[in-house]
């Protein structure tokens, strides 16, 4: 029984060992297949790049084979690539790939420089547009409004656009002159290069290497300057936006100040009107006071009169009626005086004026 168990265990171990060996062989086959696949991809790219040359070689080989005997067997070893040929193909593809990478880097650098120039031009255009908008808002919308009609004057707008067009024309002339100078420099440099090529005064390798080092140094400095310039442009944009906000706030304060000045003018007009009414009331009070004194004198004369001076009954009734009317008028006048004095005191209090100083 024990021997049978040992035999069963050994058989299972043998199967496991066999499976492990097969898995290792399969893994080796996968690695070989992967290597062959990569080699095939490399050869395909080589064939795609040199399809015309290979086609010519194949045609030449076909012609050679036709001249040979038909019964001669073809050696299969000649159809396989040697290690040297594989190495040459791999080296050729590596060089081609490096060349493509270098060309792509040069193209990407050119595109990057173009994009940087476009970005710089865009930043300049944005700054100019903001400046033009601010100038238009300051000179036309705020300063160009007619205080009488409340509309913008057409002459100011026409003058503004004429000045802007003159500035643009001057800028165009400046750019034309700059372009002409650059073209002259390009022509001069091209002539110098052509003369050096004709004279055979080529640069040596050391000089060329030194120029490359200096070029890299200058490119690095240019990049640093561009970064600083970009930072300054961003800061300038922020300062411009803050300046616009502050100017808008200043304009709001000016509008509020103008509104307060208008309110002060209205209050001054009301004060003048109230003072005029006060003077009128004072005149009325003085006139009514004089009438009151006269009526008091007349009343005293009536009370002090003797029997001889006493008028007749009808005259007495009429005078009594007049006296009552006068007394009623005096009461109404006194009431009006009190109401006017109260209104005067309220008006002085509202205007912040001391009535005793008037």
Secondary structure, DSSP 8 states (H G I E B T S, - for coil): -HHHHHHHHHHHHHHHHHHHHHHHHHHHHHHHHHHHHHHHHHHHHHHHHTHHHHHHHHHHHHHHHHHS-TTS---GGGGS--HHHHHHHHHHHHHHHHHHHHHHHHHHHHHHHHHHHHHHHHHHHHHHHHHHHHHHIIIIIITTB-TTT-SB-HHHHHHHHHHHHHHHHHHHHHHHHHHHHHHHHHHHHHHHHHHHHHHT----HHHHHHHHHHHHHHHHHHHHHHHHHHHHHHHHHHHHHHHHHHHHHHHHHHHHHHHHHHHHHHHHHHHHHHHHHHHHHHHHHHHHHHHHHHHHHHHHHHHT--TTT---HHHHHHHHHHHHHHHHHHHHHHHHHHHHHHHHHHHHHHHT--TTT-
